[in-house]
Amino acid sequence: MDEVNALNVYPVPDGDTGTNMLHTMRSAVKYARGCDGTLRGVSAAAAQGALMGARGNSGVILSQVIRGLKEAFADREQASVREIRRSAELARRYAHDAVSAPAPGTILTLTVAMEDAAANEGKDVVELFQTLVSAADRAIVRTREENPTNRAAGVVDAGARGLQLILEGVLESFTGKALPLTRIAPLAMPAGQPAMSQAPSWEGAYDVQFLVQRPTRPVAKVREEMLQFGADCVLVVGDETVMKVHVHTLKPDEIIRIGLTAGRVADVVVEDLDAMTAEHERATGIVVAPPSRGPAAPIGVVAVVPGDGFAAVARSAASRHRSARRSCVAARR
């Protein structure tokens, strides 16, 4: 979990991807343990639990990957290569449908790799999962190069890494043999080396998450309305029983208002993204600045000071110059 959290720089460097995916999986397992034990029952309960417990972008997308299992196993007592292939197809579709603005080099990259790998039918389920894990190993490296923010920070995508670890865990459960756990650390980069970022600005934004119980409006309509107030992230997924909302926004009240027009709102969580980002910077030393809102200042000053206290004073006194370098991403050790 901590490794995945440390990799988290896109779309917001808030350092919670591993925590969110773990919480989502725990909720899926909790629901699955309370069902009838059949394949269709376990997959349906796990999908419901994942949706109810989904946190963050990664958790919501992971819930849609698990939804693919539910749909593929809906009328089956046993899972064959055919059902696993179908679940990979659905996982890719549902994951992409959940994201308002899909970006390269993310967890979505892994869902595409899974679908492509599953098309090469293995002899049995174990062999197919070995193929899926191998495909994930290759795809995870690409997320560092395909996503400008990941590349600038020298990391692979956190959500993709989380899904890769889940696939490895499934394979281990089949074979009984533990796979070597190789930690993927950020690349060593010169301190303060800047690079252009393509990530949208989240300055002053809030992370808003909640459930809508027994929604009376279609998911697509609610998502479309929330897009008017979303920053870099608008995820709305669900069915006729429950809808999950996760939005980064400058207007949290508007997002909650729209949710109330769709049904009874529950489990509302509103967090300050600036504070979450600052905590991640302190924990990892990776600084990600959002895009510039204007031209860079003609003159810049770099202050080198000892200690976090002096650094805070320097930042507060140079807010105008810091604004001028918002088009940069810097990784520091």
C-alpha positions, 0 to 999 in steps of 0.5 A, spaced: 500 500 500 505 504 501 509 503 495 503 505 491 501 511 495 508 513 494 507 513 486 501 517 486 502 523 482 496 523 477 491 526 476 492 529 483 499 528 487 495 526 494 498 520 495 492 515 497 491 511 491 494 504 495 489 506 501 483 507 496 484 501 492 485 497 499 479 499 502 475 498 495 478 491 495 476 490 503 469 492 501 469 487 496 471 481 500 467 483 506 460 483 501 463 476 498 464 473 504 456 474 506 453 471 500 451 464 498 458 461 495 456 460 488 461 463 482 455 468 480 453 470 488 460 471 489 462 475 483 455 479 484 456 481 491 464 483 490 462 488 485 456 490 490 461 491 495 467 494 491 462 499 488 459 501 495 466 501 498 470 505 492 474 510 494 478 515 489 479 515 482 483 508 482 477 505 487 472 507 482 475 504 476 477 498 480 470 497 482 468 497 474 473 492 473 470 487 478 463 489 475 466 486 469 467 479 473 460 480 475 457 480 468 461 475 465 459 470 471 452 472 471 449 465 469 455 461 470 457 456 475 464 455 473 469 460 470 473 457 464 478 461 459 472 464 455 469 467 461 475 470 464 476 473 457 469 476 457 470 479 464 477 482 461 473 485 455 467 488 460 473 490 465 476 495 459 469 497 457 466 499 464 473 502 466 473 507 460 466 508 461 467 511 468 472 516 466 470 523 463 476 524 460 481 518 459 488 519 459 494 515 457 499 512 462 494 510 467 490 504 470 486 504 463 492 502 460 492 496 464 485 494 462 487 495 455 493 490 456 489 485 459 483 485 454 489 484 449 492 479 452 486 475 454 484 474 446 490 470 446 487 464 449 491 460 454 490 452 455 486 453 462 485 459 467 492 459 470 495 459 464 491 465 462 492 469 468 500 468 467 499 471 460 495 477 464 500 478 469 506 478 463 502 483 459 501 487 466 508 487 467 510 490 460 504 495 460 506 498 467 513 500 464 509 504 459 505 508 464 511 512 466 512 514 458 505 515 456 503 520 461 507 526 461 506 527 469 508 520 471 514 521 466 516 528 469 516 525 476 519 519 474 514 514 476 509 509 473 502 510 474 500 508 481 493 505 479 496 501 474 501 498 479 495 497 484 491 493 479 498 489 477 499 487 484 492 484 484 493 480 478 499 477 481 495 476 487 490 472 483 495 468 480 498 466 486 492 464 489 491 459 483 498 456 483 500 457 491 506 459 489 508 466 491 511 471 486 517 475 487 515 482 489 519 487 486 518 494 488 518 499 483 521 506 486 521 512 482 527 514 477 533 518 480 532 525 478 536 531 479 533 535 484 528 540 481 529 538 474 523 541 471 518 538 466 512 540 462 505 537 465 499 536 462 495 535 468 489 540 469 489 545 475 486 543 481 489 549 486 483 550 491 479 544 489 476 539 493 475 532 493 468 530 493 465 523 494 458 520 496 453 515 494 446 516 491 441 511 494 436 508 489 437 513 484 432 516 480 436 519 474 440 515 469 448 515 471 450 519 464 445 524 465 448 526 472 455 525 470 453 530 464 451 535 469 457 534 474 462 535 468 460 543 468 463 543 475 468 538 475 476 540 475 480 534 472 476 528 475 468 526 474 467 519 475 459 517 476 458 510 476 452 505 478 446 502 477 438 502 479 440 501 486 446 505 488 450 510 484 457 512 486 460 519 485 467 522 485 469 529 483 474 534 484 471 540 484 471 548 486 464 548 487 463 542 492 456 544 494 454 544 486 456 537 486 452 535 492 446 539 490 446 535 483 446 528 487 440 530 491 436 531 485 438 524 483 436 520 490 438 520 497 445 522 498 449 518 503 457 517 506 459 524 503 466 526 504 469 532 502 476 533 502 481 539 501 486 537 495 491 542 497 492 539 503 492 532 501 497 534 496 502 538 501 502 532 505 504 527 499 510 532 497 512 532 505 512 524 505 515 523 498 519 529 496 515 529 489 513 536 487 507 536 482 505 543 480 499 544 475 499 548 469 500 555 468 494 560 468 499 565 464 505 567 461 512 565 465 515 571 469 521 574 465 525 573 471 525 568 476 529 567 483 531 560 486 532 560 493 536 555 497 534 555 504 536 550 510 530 546 513 522 546 512 521 552 516 525 556 512 522 553 505 515 555 508 517 562 509 520 562 502 514 559 498 510 564 502 514 570 500 514 568 493 507 566 491 507 570 485 514 567 482 511 560 484 505 561 480 509 563 474 512 556 474 506 552 475 507 549 468 513 545 471 513 538 474 519 537 479 522 531 482 526 532 488 530 527 492 
